[in-house]
């Protein structure tokens, strides 16, 4: 019976770790998207700044 309990607890721990890893990957993806959006915003601003100073 102890073997079954240990096996159950190991499976439960594995499931919790996978869930936590999945959440962390989702957060990393959100951060990456935010960085991408910020870079695009800065690039757009710099392009407009460059074009406005050309004349």
C-alpha positions as CSV (number, residue, x, y, z in Angstrom):
1,X,0.0,0.0,0.0
2,X,2.9,2.4,0.7
3,X,4.2,1.8,-2.8
4,X,0.8,2.8,-4.3
5,X,0.7,5.9,-2.1
6,X,4.2,6.9,-3.1
7,X,3.4,6.3,-6.8
8,X,0.3,8.5,-6.5
9,X,2.2,11.3,-4.7
10,X,4.9,11.1,-7.4
11,X,2.3,11.4,-10.1
12,X,0.6,14.3,-8.3
13,X,3.9,16.1,-7.9
14,X,4.8,15.6,-11.6
15,X,1.4,17.0,-12.6
16,X,1.9,20.0,-10.4
17,X,5.3,20.6,-11.8
18,X,4.0,20.3,-15.4
19,X,1.2,22.8,-14.6
20,X,3.7,25.2,-13.1
21,X,6.0,24.9,-16.1
22,X,3.1,25.5,-18.4
23,X,2.2,28.7,-16.5
24,X,5.7,29.9,-16.6
25,X,5.9,29.2,-20.4
26,X,2.7,31.2,-20.9
27,X,4.2,34.1,-18.9
28,X,7.4,34.0,-20.9
29,X,5.3,34.1,-24.1
30,X,3.4,37.1,-22.9
31,X,6.7,38.9,-22.0
32,X,8.2,38.1,-25.4
33,X,5.1,39.5,-27.1
34,X,5.3,42.6,-25.0
35,X,8.9,43.1,-25.9
36,X,8.1,42.6,-29.6
37,X,5.3,45.2,-29.4
38,X,7.6,47.6,-27.6
39,X,10.3,47.2,-30.2
40,X,7.8,47.8,-33.0
41,X,6.6,50.9,-31.2
42,X,10.1,52.3,-30.8
43,X,11.0,51.5,-34.4
44,X,7.9,53.3,-35.6
45,X,8.7,56.3,-33.4
46,X,12.3,56.4,-34.6
47,X,11.3,56.2,-38.2
48,X,8.8,59.1,-37.8
49,X,11.5,61.1,-36.0
50,X,14.0,60.4,-38.8
51,X,11.5,61.4,-41.5
52,X,10.5,64.5,-39.7
53,X,14.1,65.7,-39.5
54,X,14.9,65.0,-43.1
55,X,13.1,68.1,-44.5
